[in-house]
Amino acid sequence: DMLAYSVAKAGVARLTQTLALEWAPYGVTVNCVAPGQFPDPETGDPAQVTASRERAKTSIPLGRVGELREVGLLTLYLISDASAYMTGETLYLDGGLSHA
């Protein structure tokens, strides 16, 4: 159900902004990762993983699905001192799909 998905995703983004403002006085940052397609070849059906990779070539601006490692790398950035001045942001990790 696309309506429920869209409302939930928007709600999480707004919750992130609200919590960021509430917790900023305490030095706490709050950010959100909004991942796109990340099929897992270790646990997913191989045929579905292959189909996702093929569809991505034409539907995702970067022409590929994400690798699970990329979610981990973004998370490492968010918990590092490098992102200490960032709060209230939703980071779309989707190969540019959210802007297409």
Biopython code that builds the backbone (N, CA, C, O; Angstrom):
import numpy as np
from Bio.PDB.StructureBuilder import StructureBuilder

atoms = [
    (1, "ASP", "N", (0.850, -1.179, 0.000)),
    (1, "ASP", "CA", (0.000, 0.000, 0.000)),
    (1, "ASP", "C", (0.895, 1.241, 0.000)),
    (1, "ASP", "O", (1.540, 1.554, 1.000)),
    (2, "MET", "N", (0.923, 1.929, -1.118)),
    (2, "MET", "CA", (1.822, 3.069, -1.289)),
    (2, "MET", "C", (1.459, 4.238, -0.376)),
    (2, "MET", "O", (2.347, 4.958, 0.080)),
    (3, "LEU", "N", (0.182, 4.435, -0.106)),
    (3, "LEU", "CA", (-0.234, 5.539, 0.758)),
    (3, "LEU", "C", (0.344, 5.375, 2.160)),
    (3, "LEU", "O", (0.942, 6.306, 2.700)),
    (4, "ALA", "N", (0.171, 4.211, 2.742)),
    (4, "ALA", "CA", (0.682, 3.968, 4.097)),
    (4, "ALA", "C", (2.202, 4.095, 4.135)),
    (4, "ALA", "O", (2.755, 4.665, 5.076)),
    (5, "TYR", "N", (2.872, 3.569, 3.125)),
    (5, "TYR", "CA", (4.332, 3.654, 3.056)),
    (5, "TYR", "C", (4.783, 5.110, 2.992)),
    (5, "TYR", "O", (5.696, 5.509, 3.716)),
    (6, "SER", "N", (4.154, 5.898, 2.135)),
    (6, "SER", "CA", (4.535, 7.305, 1.965)),
    (6, "SER", "C", (4.296, 8.116, 3.232)),
    (6, "SER", "O", (5.131, 8.935, 3.614)),
    (7, "VAL", "N", (3.166, 7.891, 3.879)),
    (7, "VAL", "CA", (2.852, 8.609, 5.118)),
    (7, "VAL", "C", (3.848, 8.236, 6.212)),
    (7, "VAL", "O", (4.325, 9.102, 6.945)),
    (8, "ALA", "N", (4.158, 6.958, 6.319)),
    (8, "ALA", "CA", (5.110, 6.512, 7.344)),
    (8, "ALA", "C", (6.494, 7.102, 7.101)),
    (8, "ALA", "O", (7.157, 7.546, 8.038)),
    (9, "LYS", "N", (6.928, 7.105, 5.844)),
    (9, "LYS", "CA", (8.257, 7.639, 5.527)),
    (9, "LYS", "C", (8.326, 9.136, 5.823)),
    (9, "LYS", "O", (9.321, 9.612, 6.370)),
    (10, "ALA", "N", (7.288, 9.873, 5.472)),
    (10, "ALA", "CA", (7.244, 11.309, 5.769)),
    (10, "ALA", "C", (7.201, 11.543, 7.276)),
    (10, "ALA", "O", (7.814, 12.483, 7.782)),
    (11, "GLY", "N", (6.479, 10.690, 7.983)),
    (11, "GLY", "CA", (6.397, 10.820, 9.434)),
    (11, "GLY", "C", (7.741, 10.615, 10.111)),
    (11, "GLY", "O", (8.075, 11.326, 11.058)),
    (12, "VAL", "N", (8.507, 9.656, 9.634)),
    (12, "VAL", "CA", (9.834, 9.413, 10.210)),
    (12, "VAL", "C", (10.751, 10.601, 9.935)),
    (12, "VAL", "O", (11.527, 10.997, 10.805)),
    (13, "ALA", "N", (10.671, 11.171, 8.739)),
    (13, "ALA", "CA", (11.495, 12.340, 8.411)),
    (13, "ALA", "C", (11.151, 13.518, 9.318)),
    (13, "ALA", "O", (12.044, 14.205, 9.811)),
    (14, "ARG", "N", (9.871, 13.748, 9.536)),
    (14, "ARG", "CA", (9.453, 14.860, 10.401)),
    (14, "ARG", "C", (9.801, 14.578, 11.862)),
    (14, "ARG", "O", (10.209, 15.485, 12.588)),
    (15, "LEU", "N", (9.644, 13.344, 12.292)),
    (15, "LEU", "CA", (10.037, 12.959, 13.648)),
    (15, "LEU", "C", (11.527, 13.232, 13.863)),
    (15, "LEU", "O", (11.930, 13.704, 14.926)),
    (16, "THR", "N", (12.326, 12.939, 12.865)),
    (16, "THR", "CA", (13.769, 13.198, 12.934)),
    (16, "THR", "C", (14.035, 14.678, 13.165)),
    (16, "THR", "O", (14.856, 15.036, 14.010)),
    (17, "GLN", "N", (13.349, 15.539, 12.425)),
    (17, "GLN", "CA", (13.535, 16.986, 12.581)),
    (17, "GLN", "C", (13.109, 17.451, 13.972)),
    (17, "GLN", "O", (13.801, 18.248, 14.606)),
    (18, "THR", "N", (11.982, 16.956, 14.435)),
    (18, "THR", "CA", (11.467, 17.360, 15.745)),
    (18, "THR", "C", (12.398, 16.915, 16.869)),
    (18, "THR", "O", (12.722, 17.696, 17.764)),
    (19, "LEU", "N", (12.823, 15.661, 16.817)),
    (19, "LEU", "CA", (13.739, 15.168, 17.848)),
    (19, "LEU", "C", (15.075, 15.903, 17.807)),
    (19, "LEU", "O", (15.683, 16.147, 18.850)),
    (20, "ALA", "N", (15.531, 16.255, 16.618)),
    (20, "ALA", "CA", (16.794, 16.990, 16.496)),
    (20, "ALA", "C", (16.712, 18.323, 17.220)),
    (20, "ALA", "O", (17.651, 18.719, 17.910)),
    (21, "LEU", "N", (15.588, 19.018, 17.064)),
    (21, "LEU", "CA", (15.421, 20.307, 17.739)),
    (21, "LEU", "C", (15.291, 20.136, 19.250)),
    (21, "LEU", "O", (15.829, 20.936, 20.017)),
    (22, "GLU", "N", (14.587, 19.109, 19.671)),
    (22, "GLU", "CA", (14.395, 18.888, 21.105)),
    (22, "GLU", "C", (15.682, 18.466, 21.816)),
    (22, "GLU", "O", (15.896, 18.835, 22.971)),
    (23, "TRP", "N", (16.523, 17.712, 21.153)),
    (23, "TRP", "CA", (17.722, 17.170, 21.788)),
    (23, "TRP", "C", (18.976, 17.994, 21.533)),
    (23, "TRP", "O", (20.001, 17.765, 22.175)),
    (24, "ALA", "N", (18.918, 18.944, 20.613)),
    (24, "ALA", "CA", (20.095, 19.772, 20.309)),
    (24, "ALA", "C", (20.667, 20.481, 21.536)),
    (24, "ALA", "O", (21.889, 20.530, 21.681)),
    (25, "PRO", "N", (19.830, 21.037, 22.430)),
    (25, "PRO", "CA", (20.400, 21.707, 23.607)),
    (25, "PRO", "C", (21.254, 20.794, 24.493)),
    (25, "PRO", "O", (22.055, 21.271, 25.297)),
    (26, "TYR", "N", (21.077, 19.493, 24.339)),
    (26, "TYR", "CA", (21.836, 18.531, 25.137)),
    (26, "TYR", "C", (23.043, 17.972, 24.373)),
    (26, "TYR", "O", (23.734, 17.075, 24.856)),
    (27, "GLY", "N", (23.282, 18.507, 23.190)),
    (27, "GLY", "CA", (24.411, 18.049, 22.383)),
    (27, "GLY", "C", (24.176, 16.746, 21.648)),
    (27, "GLY", "O", (25.122, 16.114, 21.178)),
    (28, "VAL", "N", (22.914, 16.340, 21.547)),
    (28, "VAL", "CA", (22.573, 15.087, 20.872)),
    (28, "VAL", "C", (22.121, 15.393, 19.449)),
    (28, "VAL", "O", (21.270, 16.257, 19.237)),
    (29, "THR", "N", (22.687, 14.691, 18.483)),
    (29, "THR", "CA", (22.258, 14.846, 17.098)),
    (29, "THR", "C", (21.331, 13.697, 16.721)),
    (29, "THR", "O", (21.490, 12.572, 17.195)),
    (30, "VAL", "N", (20.362, 13.996, 15.863)),
    (30, "VAL", "CA", (19.406, 12.995, 15.395)),
    (30, "VAL", "C", (19.312, 13.115, 13.880)),
    (30, "VAL", "O", (18.958, 14.172, 13.356)),
    (31, "ASN", "N", (19.627, 12.043, 13.187)),
    (31, "ASN", "CA", (19.544, 12.013, 11.734)),
    (31, "ASN", "C", (18.876, 10.718, 11.303)),
    (31, "ASN", "O", (18.732, 9.788, 12.097)),
    (32, "CYS", "N", (18.474, 10.664, 10.053)),
    (32, "CYS", "CA", (17.715, 9.531, 9.537)),
    (32, "CYS", "C", (18.349, 9.035, 8.238)),
    (32, "CYS", "O", (18.746, 9.838, 7.393)),
    (33, "VAL", "N", (18.442, 7.736, 8.082)),
    (33, "VAL", "CA", (18.887, 7.133, 6.828)),
    (33, "VAL", "C", (17.654, 6.566, 6.134)),
    (33, "VAL", "O", (16.916, 5.767, 6.711)),
    (34, "ALA", "N", (17.439, 6.985, 4.891)),
    (34, "ALA", "CA", (16.319, 6.495, 4.092)),
    (34, "ALA", "C", (16.890, 5.679, 2.932)),
    (34, "ALA", "O", (17.157, 6.225, 1.862)),
    (35, "PRO", "N", (17.076, 4.383, 3.140)),
    (35, "PRO", "CA", (17.708, 3.564, 2.101)),
    (35, "PRO", "C", (16.758, 3.226, 0.962)),
    (35, "PRO", "O", (15.544, 3.136, 1.142)),
    (36, "GLY", "N", (17.338, 3.045, -0.198)),
    (36, "GLY", "CA", (16.584, 2.597, -1.366)),
    (36, "GLY", "C", (16.634, 1.080, -1.444)),
    (36, "GLY", "O", (16.433, 0.387, -0.447)),
    (37, "GLN", "N", (16.905, 0.572, -2.646)),
    (37, "GLN", "CA", (16.919, -0.873, -2.862)),
    (37, "GLN", "C", (18.261, -1.468, -2.448)),
    (37, "GLN", "O", (19.314, -1.081, -2.956)),
    (38, "PHE", "N", (18.201, -2.404, -1.527)),
    (38, "PHE", "CA", (19.392, -3.094, -1.052)),
    (38, "PHE", "C", (19.108, -4.590, -0.957)),
    (38, "PHE", "O", (19.000, -5.124, 0.147)),
    (39, "PRO", "N", (18.984, -5.278, -2.100)),
    (39, "PRO", "CA", (18.738, -6.717, -2.025)),
    (39, "PRO", "C", (19.946, -7.429, -1.426)),
    (39, "PRO", "O", (21.091, -7.114, -1.752)),
    (40, "ASP", "N", (19.679, -8.377, -0.559)),
    (40, "ASP", "CA", (20.741, -9.100, 0.131)),
    (40, "ASP", "C", (20.946, -10.465, -0.521)),
    (40, "ASP", "O", (20.099, -11.347, -0.380)),
    (41, "PRO", "N", (22.052, -10.651, -1.230)),
    (41, "PRO", "CA", (22.283, -11.936, -1.893)),
    (41, "PRO", "C", (22.472, -13.094, -0.913)),
    (41, "PRO", "O", (22.354, -14.257, -1.299)),
    (42, "GLU", "N", (22.764, -12.786, 0.339)),
    (42, "GLU", "CA", (22.956, -13.839, 1.340)),
    (42, "GLU", "C", (21.634, -14.439, 1.811)),
    (42, "GLU", "O", (21.565, -15.627, 2.126)),
    (43, "THR", "N", (20.587, -13.619, 1.859)),
    (43, "THR", "CA", (19.313, -14.097, 2.403)),
    (43, "THR", "C", (18.169, -14.054, 1.398)),
    (43, "THR", "O", (17.145, -14.706, 1.608)),
    (44, "GLY", "N", (18.319, -13.305, 0.317)),
    (44, "GLY", "CA", (17.241, -13.168, -0.655)),
    (44, "GLY", "C", (17.237, -14.284, -1.683)),
    (44, "GLY", "O", (18.217, -15.010, -1.846)),
    (45, "ASP", "N", (16.117, -14.403, -2.369)),
    (45, "ASP", "CA", (15.985, -15.354, -3.460)),
    (45, "ASP", "C", (16.906, -14.899, -4.599)),
    (45, "ASP", "O", (16.782, -13.764, -5.059)),
    (46, "PRO", "N", (17.819, -15.749, -5.062)),
    (46, "PRO", "CA", (18.771, -15.342, -6.100)),
    (46, "PRO", "C", (18.105, -14.767, -7.353)),
    (46, "PRO", "O", (18.620, -13.822, -7.949)),
    (47, "ALA", "N", (16.973, -15.328, -7.750)),
    (47, "ALA", "CA", (16.282, -14.821, -8.934)),
    (47, "ALA", "C", (15.764, -13.403, -8.694)),
    (47, "ALA", "O", (15.832, -12.562, -9.592)),
    (48, "GLN", "N", (15.250, -13.129, -7.499)),
    (48, "GLN", "CA", (14.760, -11.788, -7.183)),
    (48, "GLN", "C", (15.901, -10.784, -7.088)),
    (48, "GLN", "O", (15.757, -9.640, -7.518)),
    (49, "VAL", "N", (17.027, -11.200, -6.532)),
    (49, "VAL", "CA", (18.194, -10.318, -6.444)),
    (49, "VAL", "C", (18.660, -9.952, -7.847)),
    (49, "VAL", "O", (18.946, -8.787, -8.123)),
    (50, "THR", "N", (18.737, -10.935, -8.731)),
    (50, "THR", "CA", (19.145, -10.683, -10.115)),
    (50, "THR", "C", (18.153, -9.767, -10.813)),
    (50, "THR", "O", (18.556, -8.851, -11.530)),
    (51, "ALA", "N", (16.861, -10.000, -10.614)),
    (51, "ALA", "CA", (15.835, -9.156, -11.232)),
    (51, "ALA", "C", (15.929, -7.722, -10.726)),
    (51, "ALA", "O", (15.780, -6.783, -11.509)),
    (52, "SER", "N", (16.173, -7.538, -9.435)),
    (52, "SER", "CA", (16.325, -6.187, -8.873)),
    (52, "SER", "C", (17.509, -5.475, -9.489)),
    (52, "SER", "O", (17.428, -4.291, -9.819)),
    (53, "ARG", "N", (18.601, -6.186, -9.645)),
    (53, "ARG", "CA", (19.800, -5.585, -10.243)),
    (53, "ARG", "C", (19.542, -5.177, -11.693)),
    (53, "ARG", "O", (20.017, -4.129, -12.132)),
    (54, "GLU", "N", (18.809, -5.978, -12.428)),
    (54, "GLU", "CA", (18.501, -5.657, -13.827)),
    (54, "GLU", "C", (17.572, -4.444, -13.931)),
    (54, "GLU", "O", (17.806, -3.559, -14.753)),
    (55, "ARG", "N", (16.520, -4.397, -13.103)),
    (55, "ARG", "CA", (15.596, -3.254, -13.117)),
    (55, "ARG", "C", (16.317, -1.961, -12.753)),
    (55, "ARG", "O", (16.012, -0.898, -13.291)),
    (56, "ALA", "N", (17.265, -2.060, -11.845)),
    (56, "ALA", "CA", (17.987, -0.876, -11.376)),
    (56, "ALA", "C", (18.767, -0.206, -12.492)),
    (56, "ALA", "O", (18.969, 1.008, -12.460)),
    (57, "LYS", "N", (19.207, -0.970, -13.474)),
    (57, "LYS", "CA", (19.999, -0.407, -14.566)),
    (57, "LYS", "C", (19.256, 0.698, -15.304)),
    (57, "LYS", "O", (19.875, 1.619, -15.836)),
    (58, "THR", "N", (17.931, 0.609, -15.335)),
    (58, "THR", "CA", (17.150, 1.630, -16.046)),
    (58, "THR", "C", (16.333, 2.526, -15.123)),
    (58, "THR", "O", (15.938, 3.619, -15.531)),
    (59, "SER", "N", (16.069, 2.098, -13.897)),
    (59, "SER", "CA", (15.187, 2.894, -13.031)),
    (59, "SER", "C", (15.921, 3.760, -12.012)),
    (59, "SER", "O", (15.366, 4.756, -11.547)),
    (60, "ILE", "N", (17.140, 3.411, -11.657)),
    (60, "ILE", "CA", (17.906, 4.163, -10.661)),
    (60, "ILE", "C", (18.972, 4.975, -11.391)),
    (60, "ILE", "O", (19.737, 4.409, -12.172)),
    (61, "PRO", "N", (19.042, 6.294, -11.156)),
    (61, "PRO", "CA", (19.998, 7.125, -11.881)),
    (61, "PRO", "C", (21.443, 6.603, -11.878)),
    (61, "PRO", "O", (22.127, 6.709, -12.896)),
    (62, "LEU", "N", (21.916, 6.050, -10.771)),
    (62, "LEU", "CA", (23.275, 5.504, -10.761)),
    (62, "LEU", "C", (23.368, 4.143, -11.448)),
    (62, "LEU", "O", (24.462, 3.603, -11.614)),
    (63, "GLY", "N", (22.221, 3.587, -11.847)),
    (63, "GLY", "CA", (22.207, 2.358, -12.634)),
    (63, "GLY", "C", (22.504, 1.081, -11.879)),
    (63, "GLY", "O", (22.931, 0.091, -12.474)),
    (64, "ARG", "N", (22.282, 1.092, -10.575)),
    (64, "ARG", "CA", (22.532, -0.118, -9.783)),
    (64, "ARG", "C", (21.791, -0.033, -8.462)),
    (64, "ARG", "O", (21.399, 1.049, -8.025)),
    (65, "VAL", "N", (21.601, -1.190, -7.827)),
    (65, "VAL", "CA", (21.063, -1.211, -6.469)),
    (65, "VAL", "C", (22.207, -0.936, -5.506)),
    (65, "VAL", "O", (23.378, -1.009, -5.877)),
    (66, "GLY", "N", (21.859, -0.623, -4.278)),
    (66, "GLY", "CA", (22.878, -0.370, -3.271)),
    (66, "GLY", "C", (23.463, -1.648, -2.712)),
    (66, "GLY", "O", (22.846, -2.712, -2.763)),
    (67, "GLU", "N", (24.649, -1.523, -2.185)),
    (67, "GLU", "CA", (25.304, -2.631, -1.493)),
    (67, "GLU", "C", (25.114, -2.403, 0.010)),
    (67, "GLU", "O", (25.226, -1.273, 0.485)),
    (68, "LEU", "N", (24.833, -3.454, 0.745)),
    (68, "LEU", "CA", (24.604, -3.326, 2.186)),
    (68, "LEU", "C", (25.767, -2.617, 2.882)),
    (68, "LEU", "O", (25.559, -1.906, 3.865)),
    (69, "ARG", "N", (26.959, -2.803, 2.388)),
    (69, "ARG", "CA", (28.146, -2.155, 2.952)),
    (69, "ARG", "C", (27.988, -0.633, 2.951)),
    (69, "ARG", "O", (28.474, 0.046, 3.855)),
    (70, "GLU", "N", (27.310, -0.106, 1.936)),
    (70, "GLU", "CA", (27.140, 1.344, 1.825)),
    (70, "GLU", "C", (26.264, 1.904, 2.948)),
    (70, "GLU", "O", (26.485, 3.028, 3.398)),
    (71, "VAL", "N", (25.285, 1.142, 3.398)),
    (71, "VAL", "CA", (24.474, 1.569, 4.541)),
    (71, "VAL", "C", (25.353, 1.631, 5.788)),
    (71, "VAL", "O", (25.265, 2.573, 6.576)),
    (72, "GLY", "N", (26.186, 0.633, 5.954)),
    (72, "GLY", "CA", (27.100, 0.615, 7.093)),
    (72, "GLY", "C", (28.071, 1.781, 7.080)),
    (72, "GLY", "O", (28.340, 2.378, 8.123)),
    (73, "LEU", "N", (28.602, 2.109, 5.906)),
    (73, "LEU", "CA", (29.546, 3.224, 5.804)),
    (73, "LEU", "C", (28.876, 4.552, 6.138)),
    (73, "LEU", "O", (29.468, 5.397, 6.810)),
    (74, "LEU", "N", (27.639, 4.738, 5.668)),
    (74, "LEU", "CA", (26.918, 5.966, 5.999)),
    (74, "LEU", "C", (26.649, 6.035, 7.500)),
    (74, "LEU", "O", (26.771, 7.098, 8.109)),
    (75, "THR", "N", (26.288, 4.918, 8.085)),
    (75, "THR", "CA", (26.041, 4.876, 9.527)),
    (75, "THR", "C", (27.311, 5.201, 10.308)),
    (75, "THR", "O", (27.262, 5.919, 11.307)),
    (76, "LEU", "N", (28.435, 4.677, 9.859)),
    (76, "LEU", "CA", (29.711, 5.006, 10.508)),
    (76, "LEU", "C", (29.979, 6.505, 10.455)),
    (76, "LEU", "O", (30.447, 7.092, 11.430)),
    (77, "TYR", "N", (29.684, 7.118, 9.321)),
    (77, "TYR", "CA", (29.850, 8.567, 9.199)),
    (77, "TYR", "C", (28.965, 9.290, 10.216)),
    (77, "TYR", "O", (29.410, 10.220, 10.889)),
    (78, "LEU", "N", (27.712, 8.854, 10.320)),
    (78, "LEU", "CA", (26.770, 9.533, 11.210)),
    (78, "LEU", "C", (27.146, 9.410, 12.685)),
    (78, "LEU", "O", (26.831, 10.301, 13.474)),
    (79, "ILE", "N", (27.803, 8.342, 13.064)),
    (79, "ILE", "CA", (28.194, 8.203, 14.470)),
    (79, "ILE", "C", (29.598, 8.747, 14.737)),
    (79, "ILE", "O", (30.076, 8.718, 15.871)),
    (80, "SER", "N", (30.248, 9.238, 13.696)),
    (80, "SER", "CA", (31.602, 9.770, 13.866)),
    (80, "SER", "C", (31.564, 11.269, 14.168)),
    (80, "SER", "O", (30.530, 11.920, 14.022)),
    (81, "ASP", "N", (32.695, 11.794, 14.585)),
    (81, "ASP", "CA", (32.816, 13.232, 14.836)),
    (81, "ASP", "C", (32.667, 14.047, 13.555)),
    (81, "ASP", "O", (32.383, 15.243, 13.614)),
    (82, "ALA", "N", (32.855, 13.412, 12.400)),
    (82, "ALA", "CA", (32.742, 14.122, 11.124)),
    (82, "ALA", "C", (31.338, 14.681, 10.892)),
    (82, "ALA", "O", (31.172, 15.636, 10.134)),
    (83, "SER", "N", (30.332, 14.098, 11.535)),
    (83, "SER", "CA", (28.958, 14.576, 11.352)),
    (83, "SER", "C", (28.429, 15.302, 12.586)),
    (83, "SER", "O", (27.218, 15.456, 12.743)),
    (84, "ALA", "N", (29.315, 15.742, 13.451)),
    (84, "ALA", "CA", (28.907, 16.354, 14.725)),
    (84, "ALA", "C", (28.076, 17.619, 14.562)),
    (84, "ALA", "O", (27.348, 17.995, 15.480)),
    (85, "TYR", "N", (28.169, 18.282, 13.413)),
    (85, "TYR", "CA", (27.427, 19.525, 13.202)),
    (85, "TYR", "C", (26.188, 19.301, 12.332)),
    (85, "TYR", "O", (25.568, 20.262, 11.875)),
    (86, "MET", "N", (25.831, 18.051, 12.107)),
    (86, "MET", "CA", (24.663, 17.715, 11.298)),
    (86, "MET", "C", (23.579, 17.153, 12.203)),
    (86, "MET", "O", (23.820, 16.216, 12.964)),
    (87, "THR", "N", (22.386, 17.727, 12.118)),
    (87, "THR", "CA", (21.264, 17.181, 12.879)),
    (87, "THR", "C", (19.958, 17.510, 12.167)),
    (87, "THR", "O", (19.843, 18.542, 11.505)),
    (88, "GLY", "N", (18.983, 16.632, 12.307)),
    (88, "GLY", "CA", (17.675, 16.837, 11.706)),
    (88, "GLY", "C", (17.593, 16.490, 10.234)),
    (88, "GLY", "O", (16.626, 16.857, 9.566)),
    (89, "GLU", "N", (18.579, 15.798, 9.723)),
    (89, "GLU", "CA", (18.627, 15.498, 8.294)),
    (89, "GLU", "C", (18.155, 14.086, 7.985)),
    (89, "GLU", "O", (18.389, 13.150, 8.749)),
    (90, "THR", "N", (17.485, 13.957, 6.846)),
    (90, "THR", "CA", (17.161, 12.653, 6.295)),
    (90, "THR", "C", (18.074, 12.454, 5.101)),
    (90, "THR", "O", (18.042, 13.232, 4.147)),
    (91, "LEU", "N", (18.881, 11.420, 5.157)),
    (91, "LEU", "CA", (19.846, 11.141, 4.095)),
    (91, "LEU", "C", (19.307, 10.008, 3.228)),
    (91, "LEU", "O", (19.176, 8.870, 3.678)),
    (92, "TYR", "N", (18.997, 10.342, 1.983)),
    (92, "TYR", "CA", (18.455, 9.361, 1.045)),
    (92, "TYR", "C", (19.604, 8.617, 0.386)),
    (92, "TYR", "O", (20.370, 9.196, -0.384)),
    (93, "LEU", "N", (19.715, 7.361, 0.685)),
    (93, "LEU", "CA", (20.766, 6.509, 0.142)),
    (93, "LEU", "C", (20.109, 5.591, -0.884)),
    (93, "LEU", "O", (19.858, 4.414, -0.625)),
    (94, "ASP", "N", (19.838, 6.171, -2.065)),
    (94, "ASP", "CA", (19.034, 5.451, -3.049)),
    (94, "ASP", "C", (19.521, 5.609, -4.485)),
    (94, "ASP", "O", (18.751, 5.413, -5.425)),
    (95, "GLY", "N", (20.771, 5.954, -4.660)),
    (95, "GLY", "CA", (21.316, 6.069, -6.009)),
    (95, "GLY", "C", (20.715, 7.194, -6.821)),
    (95, "GLY", "O", (20.818, 7.192, -8.048)),
    (96, "GLY", "N", (20.089, 8.159, -6.162)),
    (96, "GLY", "CA", (19.475, 9.293, -6.847)),
    (96, "GLY", "C", (18.015, 9.097, -7.207)),
    (96, "GLY", "O", (17.405, 9.990, -7.795)),
    (97, "LEU", "N", (17.435, 7.950, -6.870)),
    (97, "LEU", "CA", (16.052, 7.650, -7.252)),
    (97, "LEU", "C", (15.054, 8.648, -6.684)),
    (97, "LEU", "O", (14.080, 8.991, -7.354)),
    (98, "SER", "N", (15.277, 9.121, -5.464)),
    (98, "SER", "CA", (14.318, 10.057, -4.854)),
    (98, "SER", "C", (14.316, 11.412, -5.553)),
    (98, "SER", "O", (13.413, 12.217, -5.329)),
    (99, "HIS", "N", (15.306, 11.673, -6.391)),
    (99, "HIS", "CA", (15.369, 12.946, -7.118)),
    (99, "HIS", "C", (15.029, 12.786, -8.593)),
    (99, "HIS", "O", (15.021, 13.763, -9.342)),
    (100, "ALA", "N", (14.749, 11.558, -9.009)),
    (100, "ALA", "CA", (14.473, 11.306, -10.429)),
    (100, "ALA", "C", (13.032, 11.632, -10.771)),
    (100, "ALA", "O", (12.621, 11.481, -11.921)),
]
sb = StructureBuilder()
sb.init_structure("model")
sb.init_model(0)
sb.init_chain("A")
sb.init_seg("    ")
for serial, (resi, resn, name, xyz) in enumerate(atoms, 1):
    if name == "N":
        sb.init_residue(resn, " ", resi, " ")
    sb.init_atom(name, np.array(xyz, "f"), 0.0, 1.0, " ", f" {name:<3s}", serial, name[0])
structure = sb.get_structure()
